[in-house]
Amino acid sequence: MEELKIDRERIKHKFAEYTKHYDIKDEKIRLKVKHTYYVADLSDRIAHSLELSKHDIDMAWLIGMLHDVGRFEQIRKYGTFSDAESIDHAVYAVKLLFGSGVDEGKICDYIDMDGVDNNISMAEDISIIKSAVLNHNTYRIEKGLDKRTQLFCNIVRDADKLDIFRVICDTPIEEIYNVTTDEFMNSEVTEKVMEAFKEKCAILRSLKKTPVDNIVSHLALVFELVFPESIIIAKEQGYVKKLMNFKSNNEKTLKQFEEIRSIMQEIIAD
């Protein structure tokens, strides 16, 4: 049975065409373009580590390329990465890619959809792409998905988390968190955020109250990494160690980060 055709050069060309309509002078736009390519490459590496077929490796890469297409309109319209203050960028991405409006259904720009309706294998791949994009930013993957769909969801989620570490370290604080450096350097970690971190799980957005809570919640993403290769990559990158060594101007926060480092060492120790 014919497989979904994935032409990487075409996909990169179409992504570049789509994003050129946005203000490349905007740091947030540049950040998300770069992030997209990194996530695609990380998805490719994780898929290779799992010894998946060439087609499935291409699928993982494609999902990485598409996972954040909803970010660009979010930034243009709202000027923020905060879904809570704007739109759910994953839901919007699915609407953009698979909707039926005049400016929607853009999946056809990236891959040929001819014959999908009459090909079970191709239709399943399209369903997987949709689910993986939709679930890439959720607290937990939705229940009821088959194992193959869960696999691709986990690949892109790991890749996304891994590049978030880079983004946080390489991007000015003001661009990421929309706060001043002074606010960030003097804030304390909320007690409920610390409690959640000690439980070694992802931290709910609703628990975050202070600027530095964001650093802790991003560090907690390490607890959610699914694949051994993802842990290897996190160690190689060095960004997690850099985040662990955050030097606050607040004495209480400095003590909190001592505890955070002791917990993280259990996972990323060489």
C-alpha positions as CSV (number, residue, x, y, z in Angstrom):
1,M,0.0,0.0,0.0
2,E,1.3,3.4,-1.0
3,E,2.8,5.5,1.8
4,L,2.5,9.2,2.4
5,K,5.1,11.0,0.4
6,I,7.4,13.2,2.4
7,D,9.7,15.5,0.4
8,R,11.9,17.3,2.9
9,E,13.1,19.9,0.5
10,R,9.6,20.8,-0.5
11,I,8.5,21.0,3.1
12,K,11.4,23.3,4.0
13,H,10.6,25.5,1.0
14,K,6.9,25.8,1.8
15,F,7.7,26.5,5.5
16,A,10.1,29.3,4.4
17,E,7.4,30.7,2.1
18,Y,4.8,30.7,4.9
19,T,7.1,32.4,7.4
20,K,8.4,35.1,5.1
21,H,5.0,36.8,5.4
22,Y,5.9,37.6,9.0
23,D,8.2,40.3,10.4
24,I,11.6,38.6,10.5
25,K,12.8,41.7,12.5
26,D,10.6,40.5,15.3
27,E,12.9,38.5,17.7
28,K,9.9,36.2,18.6
29,I,9.4,35.3,14.9
30,R,13.1,34.6,14.3
31,L,13.2,32.5,17.5
32,K,10.3,30.3,16.3
33,V,11.7,29.8,12.8
34,K,14.9,28.6,14.3
35,H,13.1,26.5,16.9
36,T,11.1,24.7,14.2
37,Y,14.2,23.5,12.4
38,Y,15.9,22.4,15.7
39,V,12.8,20.5,16.8
40,A,12.6,18.8,13.4
41,D,16.3,17.7,13.6
42,L,15.9,16.5,17.2
43,S,12.8,14.5,16.2
44,D,14.9,13.0,13.4
45,R,17.7,12.0,15.8
46,I,15.3,10.5,18.3
47,A,13.5,8.5,15.6
48,H,16.9,7.2,14.3
49,S,17.8,6.1,17.9
50,L,14.6,4.1,17.9
51,E,15.6,2.4,14.7
52,L,12.4,3.4,13.0
53,S,11.8,2.9,9.2
54,K,12.9,5.6,6.9
55,H,9.3,6.6,6.4
56,D,8.7,6.9,10.1
57,I,11.9,8.9,10.6
58,D,10.6,11.3,7.9
59,M,7.2,11.4,9.7
60,A,8.9,12.4,12.9
61,W,10.9,15.1,11.1
62,L,7.7,16.4,9.3
63,I,5.8,16.7,12.6
64,G,8.7,18.6,14.0
65,M,8.5,21.0,11.1
66,L,4.7,21.5,11.5
67,H,4.3,21.5,15.3
68,D,4.6,25.2,15.8
69,V,3.0,26.7,12.7
70,G,0.3,28.2,14.9
71,R,2.9,30.3,16.7
72,F,3.4,32.9,13.9
73,E,-0.2,34.2,13.9
74,Q,-0.2,34.1,17.7
75,I,2.8,36.4,17.8
76,R,1.5,38.7,15.0
77,K,-1.9,39.1,16.6
78,Y,-1.1,39.0,20.3
79,G,2.7,39.5,20.7
80,T,3.1,36.7,23.2
81,F,3.9,33.1,23.5
82,S,1.4,32.7,26.4
83,D,-1.5,30.5,25.3
84,A,-3.4,31.6,28.4
85,E,-3.2,35.2,27.3
86,S,-4.0,34.6,23.6
87,I,-4.8,31.3,21.8
88,D,-3.8,27.7,22.1
89,H,-1.2,27.6,19.4
90,A,-1.4,23.9,18.9
91,V,-5.2,24.0,18.4
92,Y,-4.7,26.9,16.0
93,A,-2.0,24.9,14.1
94,V,-4.3,22.0,13.6
95,K,-7.0,24.4,12.4
96,L,-4.6,26.1,10.0
97,L,-3.3,22.8,8.6
98,F,-6.5,20.8,8.4
99,G,-9.3,23.3,8.5
100,S,-11.5,24.1,5.5
101,G,-11.5,27.9,5.5
102,V,-10.0,30.1,2.8
103,D,-6.8,30.5,4.7
104,E,-6.8,27.0,6.2
105,G,-6.0,23.5,5.0
106,K,-2.4,24.3,4.5
107,I,-1.2,20.7,4.9
108,C,-1.7,20.5,1.1
109,D,1.2,22.9,0.7
110,Y,3.5,20.5,2.5
111,I,2.4,17.1,1.3
112,D,0.3,15.7,-1.5
113,M,-3.1,14.7,-0.2
114,D,-4.3,12.9,-3.4
115,G,-5.5,9.5,-2.7
116,V,-5.5,9.9,1.1
117,D,-9.2,9.2,1.4
118,N,-8.9,5.8,-0.3
119,N,-5.6,4.7,1.3
120,I,-5.8,3.5,4.9
121,S,-2.0,3.8,5.5
122,M,-1.9,7.4,4.3
123,A,-5.0,8.3,6.2
124,E,-3.5,6.9,9.4
125,D,-0.4,9.0,8.8
126,I,-2.5,12.2,8.4
127,S,-4.3,11.3,11.6
128,I,-1.0,10.8,13.4
129,I,0.3,14.2,12.2
130,K,-2.8,15.9,13.4
131,S,-2.7,14.2,16.9
132,A,1.0,14.9,17.4
133,V,0.7,18.6,16.5
134,L,-2.4,18.9,18.7
135,N,-0.7,17.2,21.7
136,H,2.8,18.6,21.5
137,N,2.1,21.3,24.2
138,T,-0.5,19.5,26.4
139,Y,0.3,18.7,30.0
140,R,-0.4,15.0,29.2
141,I,-1.1,13.3,25.9
142,E,-4.8,12.7,25.4
143,K,-6.1,9.2,26.4
144,G,-7.2,6.6,23.9
145,L,-4.5,7.1,21.3
146,D,-3.1,3.9,19.7
147,K,0.6,3.0,20.4
148,R,1.9,4.3,17.0
149,T,0.2,7.7,17.5
150,Q,1.5,7.9,21.0
151,L,5.0,7.2,19.7
152,F,5.0,10.2,17.4
153,C,3.4,12.4,20.0
154,N,6.2,11.5,22.5
155,I,9.0,12.0,19.9
156,V,7.9,15.6,19.1
157,R,7.2,16.4,22.7
158,D,10.7,15.3,23.7
159,A,12.2,17.2,20.8
160,D,10.2,20.3,21.7
161,K,11.3,20.2,25.4
162,L,15.0,19.7,24.4
163,D,15.0,22.8,22.2
164,I,13.1,24.8,24.8
165,F,16.2,24.4,27.0
166,R,18.3,26.0,24.3
167,V,15.8,28.8,23.7
168,I,15.6,29.7,27.4
169,C,19.4,29.9,27.6
170,D,20.0,31.7,24.3
171,T,17.2,34.3,24.3
172,P,17.0,37.5,26.4
173,I,14.8,37.1,29.5
174,E,12.6,40.0,28.5
175,E,11.7,38.3,25.2
176,I,10.8,35.0,26.7
177,Y,9.0,36.0,29.9
178,N,7.8,39.6,29.2
179,V,9.3,40.8,32.5
180,T,12.2,43.1,33.4
181,T,15.6,41.6,34.4
182,D,15.2,43.1,37.8
183,E,11.8,41.4,38.4
184,F,13.3,38.1,37.2
185,M,16.5,38.2,39.3
186,N,14.7,39.2,42.5
187,S,11.7,36.9,42.5
188,E,11.2,33.8,44.6
189,V,10.1,30.3,43.6
190,T,6.5,29.8,44.6
191,E,6.2,27.1,47.3
192,K,3.6,25.1,45.3
193,V,6.0,25.1,42.3
194,M,8.8,23.8,44.5
195,E,6.5,21.1,45.9
196,A,5.6,20.0,42.3
197,F,9.3,20.0,41.4
198,K,10.2,17.7,44.3
199,E,7.6,15.3,43.0
200,K,9.5,15.1,39.8
201,C,6.7,15.9,37.4
202,A,5.7,18.7,35.0
203,I,4.5,21.8,36.6
204,L,1.0,23.1,35.8
205,R,0.9,26.6,34.4
206,S,-1.7,27.5,37.0
207,L,0.9,27.0,39.7
208,K,3.3,29.6,38.3
209,K,3.0,33.0,40.0
210,T,6.5,34.6,39.8
211,P,9.0,35.1,36.9
212,V,11.5,32.6,38.3
213,D,8.8,29.9,38.5
214,N,9.2,29.7,34.7
215,I,12.8,28.5,35.0
216,V,11.8,25.9,37.5
217,S,8.9,24.7,35.3
218,H,11.3,24.5,32.3
219,L,13.8,22.4,34.3
220,A,11.0,20.1,35.3
221,L,10.5,19.2,31.7
222,V,13.5,16.9,32.1
223,F,11.3,14.6,34.3
224,E,9.0,14.2,31.3
225,L,11.5,13.1,28.7
226,V,10.5,9.7,27.4
227,F,13.4,8.3,25.4
228,P,16.9,7.4,26.5
229,E,18.3,9.4,23.6
230,S,16.6,12.5,24.8
231,I,18.4,12.3,28.1
232,I,21.7,11.8,26.2
233,I,20.9,14.9,24.2
234,A,20.0,16.9,27.3
235,K,23.4,16.1,28.8
236,E,25.2,16.9,25.5
237,Q,23.5,20.3,25.2
238,G,24.6,21.6,28.6
239,Y,21.6,23.9,28.7
240,V,20.0,22.1,31.7
241,K,23.1,22.5,33.7
242,K,23.2,26.2,32.8
243,L,19.5,26.6,34.0
244,M,20.3,24.7,37.2
245,N,23.1,27.1,38.0
246,F,20.8,30.2,37.8
247,K,22.2,32.9,40.0
248,S,19.4,34.9,41.6
249,N,19.8,38.1,43.5
250,N,17.3,36.7,46.1
251,E,18.8,34.7,49.0
252,K,15.8,32.5,49.4
253,T,15.8,31.6,45.7
254,L,19.5,30.8,45.8
255,K,18.8,28.2,48.6
256,Q,15.8,26.9,46.6
257,F,18.1,26.3,43.6
258,E,20.6,24.4,45.7
259,E,17.8,21.9,46.4
260,I,16.8,21.9,42.7
261,R,20.3,21.1,41.7
262,S,20.5,18.2,44.1
263,I,17.4,16.7,42.6
264,M,18.4,17.3,39.0
265,Q,21.9,15.7,39.5
266,E,20.1,12.3,40.0
267,I,19.0,12.5,36.3
268,I,21.6,14.3,34.4
269,A,24.8,13.4,36.3
270,D,27.6,12.4,33.9
